[in-house]
Amino acid sequence: MVEMSKKRKVAYFLAILLSILYLLWRVCFTIPWHAKPAVLIFALLLVICEIISNSTAYILIYFRLTEKKLPPAPVSYLPAATLPAVDLLIVTHNEEPELLRKTINAATFIEYPGQLNIFVADDGDRPAVAELAAAYQVGYIGMQDNHQAKSGNINHALLQLHAPLFAIFDADMIPYSTFLQATVPLFQQNFQDLAADPDQTLPLGFVQTAQSFYNADIFQFNLFSEKIVPNEQDFFSRDVNVLNGSNNHALFTGSNTVFLRQAIDDAGGFPTDTLTEDFELGAKINIAGYSSRSTDKPQASGTTPINLRGVMKQRTRWARGVVHSCRNLHIFLNPKIGFEMRLILMNCYFYWWSFFRRMVYLFAPLLFSLFGIMVVKANFWTLMLTWMPGYFLLHYVLSDTSDKIRDERWGEIQETFFAPYLFLPVILESLGFHERKFKVTKKTSRTSLRDYLFSWPYYLLWLVHLFAIIKFNYGKYGSEILVGSVITFWLISNFINLSFCLFISMGRQVYRKSERFKRRASGQLHLGPALKVILTHDISEGGLSFAAVSDADEPHLHAGDAVRLTLYHGRTPLDLRGTVTRVQPTDQAPIYSIKTAKMDRTTENHYLQLVYDGENELLPAEQDTWITVFDELYLNVVMRGRKLQQRLRRRPSSKRSH
């Protein structure tokens, strides 16, 4: 087990104990049994939501306390072991060929000394995709009349693939060249362990690498937080799922994963009766007696949507799919599911109910502050003694377990953002009203008028909370303010969360056509017969920035100058031409930004690999804990204010020009 200090253990146990005592008090003494039926139902819902919220926290704490320390993963292929053949499948539905091309190109650069077979599975059976596969000399598996969505496409391809290991990628998930080096050795080690001690070793069913995205997500981008908070999905992918894997029950998240082919066959192939075939297949593989691992380091990067409508459609599909899959798996009663795996699946199920709980938490203080409806029957001082110690200690403990990636406050903001659009689909799916149609989320969509129409719940709830805060506290003095402080606390807390939701829903103008990556590539700048040694600072599909290695090599370029340079991708020289767009003075050599001109296909393939082979280090991997929620609010007010000022300044000048 991972070592944990005695003080932290005591804090964890005390947080659980105090919160359990609070819940017992809530159930036994605070429910208004004699209230009107509608009020009583809401009061019971509130208690149930609190119990489930605390239960999910207990599950996370339990896994922190019992986290197993796994043997370190091999850093390279095991020399004494046989390298198994790998079938790598890139799955596409209706994605643009240019997006798919980046993934195919990167797959051809994967370093593997064994047999690697790359295939594109296209359920649209499109000639353009077949031509693209042929151009990169990879296999093409077309399919017509697919009525089973992504699962049908994959199962059709699997009938034609037979390697012992099987890797899968979504069309927009670009693999790194080290992908197999980070995953296959785990299978090699497992094969050796099985041969040495088959009775004490579980066969490894799959290795899930961490999901990674090279563009800022909707929270990072719309809140001007690209340097402050990591991607919203990082908490699960790089923390919770790694914790699941330490218990041999990592979850499959749909892409950049390597499977033991036999495990997929034993699980019955990819499930077709769900929208989240990944989640269900991973669970079925574990139920079939296989273990699973998750790495904390990404080995592929993709794009994530930043428009409100696209994000909500994606999450609605995930929510409905997981709830449906949990029903298919019978997670509460299935005798084949072990204790720890059941906890993991329950935690996944209850996560999607957190948005219903968040709606209950939003409305509970409003009922009392606006209408005097009491859903918690309690004396103020008794409430303070029973609720406050457990609540704040539990939140401290939860922050202690995840503060490197995301604290509890950010979790509440994200829950509040999703709640208005996810709580109803979860209810409907739980009642058996299924969503059958699979829709691929468009990752390239930008904020539009329809997105602004989607933001009306946040404006309405924000205004109602503002009115409630004023109405509830207006005219109160002294002890009245103190007694009402709990309601005011929840109103203000919800108001802050909704303020962030407003800023997110406002969107933000996208100016860049492609993402920048921090890359250090060496090369030479051609200045007539002379060559100046340069080093890149960042790079994108459309251009790059560089500086001379020393002041003596300073090339003295100006904006508008045409340039020619040679960059090196490994040992391959890339001949690039472009135009200087910007000169940035620094204390050392100036940094020159250039827009690259069109390249030949071979050069462009290497250039794309130079861009996408690795994480985008310009985005943070951990949360900046020095920046508080109030700092973030202030930042957004200032940035939005500046944008508004710029628009107002432009209006008179545009009128005069007419």
Salt bridges, closest charged atoms under 4 A:
GLU50 OE2 - ARG26 NH2 2.69
GLU98 OE2 - ARG101 NH1 3.22
ASP122 OD1 - ARG126 NE 3.37
ASP123 OD1 - HIS93 ND1 3.03
ASP170 OD1 - LYS150 NZ 2.63
ASP172 OD2 - LYS443 NZ 2.90
GLU226 OE2 - ARG508 NH1 2.78
GLU232 OE1 - ARG315 NH2 2.71
ASP234 OD2 - ARG238 NH2 3.27
ASP239 OD2 - ARG64 NH2 2.84
ASP265 OD1 - ARG261 NE 3.13
ASP273 OD2 - HIS324 NE2 3.79
ASP273 OD1 - ARG436 NH1 3.05
GLU277 OE2 - LYS150 NZ 3.89
GLU280 OE2 - LYS284 NZ 3.45
GLU340 OE2 - LYS68 NZ 3.30
ASP400 OD2 - ARG8 NE 2.98
GLU412 OE1 - ARG409 NH1 3.57
GLU415 OE1 - ARG358 NH2 2.94
GLU429 OE1 - ARG320 NH1 2.75
GLU429 OE2 - HIS324 ND1 3.68
GLU429 OE2 - HIS434 ND1 2.44
ASP538 OD2 - ARG516 NH1 3.24
GLU541 OE2 - LYS102 NZ 2.56
GLU554 OE2 - HIS556 ND1 2.94
ASP561 OD2 - HIS558 ND1 3.78
ASP575 OD1 - ARG564 NE 3.04
ASP575 OD2 - ARG577 NH2 3.89
GLU604 OE1 - ARG101 NH2 3.38
